[in-house]
Amino acid sequence: MFTPILAQGPGIGEGKVWILVVAGIALLIGIFMLVVFFSFVRLYVQSLLTGAKIGIFDLVGMKLRNVDYSMIVRQKIALVQAGVRITTEDLESHFLARGNVPKTSTAVIAAHKAGMDLPWKTAAAIDLAGRDVLDAVRTSVNPKVIDCPDPAKGRAFLDAVCRNGIQLRCKARVTVRTKLERLVGGATEETIIARVGEGIVKAIGSASDHKEVLANPNMISQTVLHNSLDSQTAFEIVSIDIADIEVGENIGAKLQADQASADLRVAQAEAEKRRAAAVAREQEMTALVQENKAKVVLAEAEVPLAIATAFREGRISVAEYYNLKNLQADTAMRKSIAGGTLDVQDGQ
């Protein structure tokens, strides 16, 4: 009687064990699901009531991908309530790309409320490029003022010279508005400052008289505005106003004085060059005179020799020689009476 019961006992015990194991696993899964459900239920209910359409499994997936799901839900709700249509994947991908999702969302909402077209992809690209997209939207709605020149660079005024040589020093204020479609790849504020400064210098330099500029400073801003200085930049120039203008030095007179001083130094150098050449020529002529005198002395030294040769060869007589001496003495006497001097060579 007891043998069959004992034979069936182990089989029934093993079945109960498996049932308990399965029940335990099911209980753990249920507890896990309850924990997950209650962890995301508040966010799920919020997204469901606001039309954000973020499911429980989407929240679990973001949790597993290490995404700040609560922040994503809040930003998605804000965008949907503002009337901006965007997918959860776009928000999540921007977060994973290390973008600033709250600031980008705020910028898109502000642009949408202001009636500007700023797609999410453009705003995300601006944010990932390192630009402050929210500040760009604010500047586009509320233009900002840029000082030209930039005081941070150490210069307070721009210097320019009119045609009459008078220097003018001026300072301008440039009102700009951000162009969102040109923010990616467009030039920055430094380019605007450089171009406006160049335009102001050119406008002042083309004026014939500084009094015209002082009487009508608006001519500078009008001339600069007509040059399309905001092309290929991230800004649109709204206005250019001359904040301050004053008269500087007389650059023309200073340059003329410097030129006259330079011309004087050149003339003095040329005169000194000619004087040195004249002194050198004088020394050359003095040396030439001494050389000729030496030749005369050498020639006079040959006269007695020639007379002696003539005596020996009989080509001159003694009487002719004395007649020559008497003629020389008579000539010397006449010059002495006339106040002249004569060096008489006796020929011996």
C-alpha positions in Angstrom: 0.0 0.0 0.0 2.8 2.5 0.9 5.1 1.6 -2.0 3.3 3.4 -4.8 2.8 6.5 -2.6 6.5 6.6 -1.9 7.3 6.1 -5.6 5.2 9.1 -6.5 6.4 11.4 -3.7 9.7 12.7 -5.3 8.0 13.6 -8.6 5.4 15.7 -6.9 8.1 17.5 -4.8 10.1 18.5 -7.9 7.1 20.0 -9.6 6.3 22.1 -6.6 9.9 23.4 -6.6 9.7 24.4 -10.3 6.4 26.1 -9.6 8.0 28.1 -6.8 11.0 29.1 -8.9 8.8 30.3 -11.7 6.5 32.1 -9.3 9.6 33.8 -7.7 10.9 34.9 -11.0 7.5 36.2 -12.0 7.3 38.0 -8.7 10.7 39.7 -9.2 9.7 40.7 -12.7 6.4 42.1 -11.4 8.2 44.0 -8.7 10.7 45.4 -11.2 7.9 46.4 -13.5 6.1 48.1 -10.7 9.2 50.0 -9.7 9.8 51.0 -13.3 6.2 52.0 -13.7 6.0 54.1 -10.5 9.4 55.6 -11.4 8.2 56.9 -14.8 4.5 57.1 -14.2 4.5 60.8 -13.2 6.5 61.8 -16.3 4.4 59.5 -18.4 1.2 61.0 -17.1 2.5 64.5 -17.7 3.5 63.8 -21.3 0.2 62.0 -21.9 -1.8 65.0 -20.6 0.2 67.6 -22.4 0.3 65.8 -25.8 4.1 65.2 -25.7 3.5 61.5 -26.5 6.4 59.9 -24.7 5.7 56.3 -23.8 6.9 54.3 -20.8 9.2 52.2 -23.0 10.7 55.4 -24.5 11.5 56.6 -20.9 13.0 53.2 -20.1 15.1 53.3 -23.3 16.4 56.8 -22.4 17.2 55.6 -18.9 19.2 52.7 -20.3 21.0 55.1 -22.8 22.0 57.3 -19.8 19.9 60.2 -21.0 18.4 62.7 -18.6 14.9 61.6 -19.4 13.2 64.0 -16.9 14.8 67.0 -18.6 13.9 65.6 -22.1 10.3 65.3 -21.0 10.1 68.8 -19.6 11.6 70.3 -22.7 9.4 68.3 -25.0 6.3 69.4 -23.0 7.5 73.1 -23.2 8.0 72.8 -27.0 4.7 71.2 -27.6 2.8 73.7 -25.5 4.5 76.5 -27.4 3.3 75.1 -30.7 6.7 73.7 -31.9 6.5 70.3 -33.4 9.6 68.2 -32.7 10.3 64.5 -32.1 11.8 63.0 -28.9 14.6 61.5 -31.0 15.8 65.0 -32.0 16.0 66.1 -28.3 17.7 62.9 -27.3 20.2 63.1 -30.2 21.1 66.7 -29.3 21.7 65.7 -25.7 23.9 62.8 -26.7 25.9 65.1 -29.0 26.7 67.2 -25.8 24.4 70.0 -26.8 22.6 72.3 -24.4 19.0 71.1 -24.8 17.3 73.5 -22.4 19.0 76.6 -23.9 18.3 75.4 -27.5 14.7 74.7 -26.6 14.2 78.1 -25.0 15.8 79.8 -28.1 13.4 77.9 -30.5 10.4 78.8 -28.4 11.4 82.5 -28.2 12.0 82.6 -31.9 8.6 80.9 -32.6 6.8 83.4 -30.3 8.5 86.3 -32.0 7.4 85.1 -35.4 10.8 84.1 -36.7 11.6 80.9 -38.5 14.2 78.9 -36.5 14.0 75.2 -37.1 15.3 72.8 -34.5 18.1 71.5 -36.7 19.4 75.1 -37.3 19.2 75.9 -33.6 21.0 72.7 -32.7 23.7 73.4 -35.3 24.3 76.9 -33.9 24.5 75.5 -30.3 26.9 72.7 -31.3 29.1 75.3 -33.2 29.7 77.0 -29.9 27.5 80.0 -30.4 25.0 81.2 -27.8 21.8 80.5 -29.7 19.6 82.1 -27.0 21.6 85.3 -27.0 21.4 85.3 -30.8 17.6 85.1 -30.7 17.5 87.8 -28.1 19.7 90.0 -30.3 17.6 89.3 -33.3 14.5 90.4 -31.3 16.2 93.2 -29.4 19.1 94.7 -31.4 22.3 95.5 -29.5 24.8 98.3 -29.7 28.5 97.8 -30.5 31.1 100.5 -29.8 33.5 101.3 -32.7 36.3 101.2 -31.9 36.1 98.5 -29.2 37.2 100.1 -25.9 38.5 96.6 -24.8 41.2 96.9 -27.4 42.7 100.0 -25.8 41.5 102.6 -28.3 38.9 105.2 -27.5 38.7 107.0 -30.9 39.2 106.4 -34.6 41.8 108.7 -36.3 41.2 110.0 -39.8 42.6 112.9 -41.9 40.6 115.1 -44.2 41.9 116.4 -47.5 43.0 119.7 -46.0 45.3 117.9 -43.6 43.2 118.2 -40.4 42.9 115.2 -38.2 39.5 114.2 -36.9 39.0 111.7 -34.0 35.6 110.1 -33.8 33.7 107.3 -32.0 30.6 105.5 -33.4 27.9 103.3 -32.0 26.7 100.5 -34.3 23.2 99.0 -33.8 23.1 95.4 -35.1 20.5 92.7 -35.3 21.4 89.0 -35.5 20.5 87.2 -38.8 19.7 83.6 -37.6 20.0 82.1 -41.1 23.6 83.5 -41.4 24.7 82.8 -37.9 26.4 79.5 -38.9 29.5 80.5 -41.0 28.9 84.2 -40.7 31.5 86.7 -39.5 31.4 87.9 -35.9 31.3 91.4 -34.2 35.0 92.0 -34.8 34.4 92.0 -38.5 31.6 94.5 -38.2 33.8 96.8 -36.0 36.7 96.5 -38.5 34.4 97.3 -41.5 32.7 100.2 -39.9 36.0 101.6 -38.8 37.4 101.3 -42.3 34.2 103.0 -43.7 34.5 105.9 -41.2 38.1 106.5 -42.1 37.3 106.4 -45.8 34.4 108.8 -45.4 36.4 111.4 -43.4 39.3 111.0 -45.8 37.1 111.9 -48.8 35.9 115.1 -47.2 37.6 118.2 -48.6 37.3 120.2 -45.4 37.0 119.1 -41.8 34.4 121.8 -41.1 32.0 120.0 -43.4 32.3 116.9 -41.3 31.9 118.8 -38.0 28.9 120.6 -39.3 27.2 117.4 -40.6 28.5 114.2 -38.9 25.5 112.3 -40.4 27.3 112.3 -43.7 29.8 109.7 -42.3 27.0 107.3 -41.1 25.1 107.7 -44.4 28.3 107.0 -46.4 29.2 103.9 -44.4 25.6 102.5 -44.5 25.6 102.5 -48.3 28.7 100.2 -48.5 26.8 97.0 -47.4 29.2 96.4 -44.6 27.1 93.5 -43.1 27.5 91.2 -46.1 28.7 87.7 -45.2 28.3 88.5 -41.5 25.9 87.1 -38.9 24.4 90.5 -38.3 22.3 93.2 -40.0 23.4 96.8 -39.4 20.4 98.7 -38.3 22.0 102.1 -37.8 25.4 103.8 -37.4 25.5 106.8 -35.1 28.5 109.1 -34.5 28.7 109.4 -30.7 31.6 111.8 -30.5 33.9 113.7 -32.9 36.7 116.2 -32.2 39.5 117.9 -34.0 43.0 116.5 -33.6 46.4 117.7 -35.0 47.1 119.5 -38.3 48.7 116.5 -39.9 49.1 118.2 -43.2 51.2 121.1 -41.8 53.2 118.6 -39.7 53.9 116.6 -42.8 54.9 119.7 -44.8 57.3 120.8 -42.0 58.8 117.3 -41.9 59.2 117.4 -45.7 60.8 120.8 -45.6 63.2 119.6 -42.9 64.0 116.6 -45.0 64.6 118.8 -48.1 66.9 121.1 -46.0 68.9 118.2 -44.9 69.2 116.9 -48.4 70.3 120.4 -49.7 72.8 120.7 -46.9 74.2 117.3 -47.8 74.4 118.3 -51.5 76.2 121.6 -50.6 78.6 119.7 -48.3 79.2 117.3 -51.1 80.0 120.2 -53.6 82.2 121.9 -51.0 84.2 118.7 -50.5 84.5 118.3 -54.2 85.8 122.0 -54.6 88.3 121.5 -51.8 89.5 118.3 -53.4 89.8 120.1 -56.8 91.7 123.0 -55.1 94.2 120.5 -53.6 94.6 118.9 -57.0 95.3 122.3 -58.7 97.8 123.2 -56.0 99.6 119.9 -56.6 99.5 120.6 -60.3 101.0 124.1 -59.8 103.8 122.7 -57.8 104.4 120.0 -60.4 104.6 122.7 -63.1 107.0 124.8 -61.1 109.2 121.8 -60.6 109.2 121.4 -64.4 110.1 125.1 -64.9 113.0 124.7 -62.4 114.2 121.7 -64.3 113.9 123.5 -67.6 115.8 126.6 -66.2 118.5 124.3 -65.0 119.2 123.2 -68.6 119.7 126.9 -69.8 123.3 127.3 -68.7 124.1 123.9 -70.2 122.6 124.9 -73.5 124.6 128.3 -73.4 127.8 126.4 -72.7 127.1 124.0 -75.5 126.4 126.9 -77.9 129.8 128.6 -76.9 131.6 125.4 -77.5 130.0 124.8 -80.9 130.4 128.4 -81.9 126.7 129.1 -82.4 126.8 132.2 -80.2 129.5 134.7 -79.5 130.6 136.4 -76.3 129.2 139.8 -77.6 125.9 138.3 -78.3 125.8 136.7 -74.9 126.5 140.1 -73.2 124.0 141.8 -75.3 121.4 139.3 -74.1 122.4 139.9 -70.5 122.2 143.7 -71.0 118.7 143.2 -72.4 117.6 141.2 -69.4 119.0 143.7 -67.0 117.3 146.6 -68.8 114.0 144.6 -68.7 114.4 144.0 -65.0 115.2 147.7 -64.3 112.1 148.8 -66.2 109.8 146.4 -64.2 111.5 147.5 -61.0 110.7 151.1 -61.8 107.1 150.1 -62.7 106.7 148.5 -59.3 107.0 144.9 -60.5 109.3 142.2 -59.4 111.4 139.9 -61.4 113.5 137.0 -60.5 116.5 137.2 -62.9 118.3 134.1 -63.6 121.9 134.9 -64.5 122.1 131.8 -66.6 125.3 130.5 -65.0 
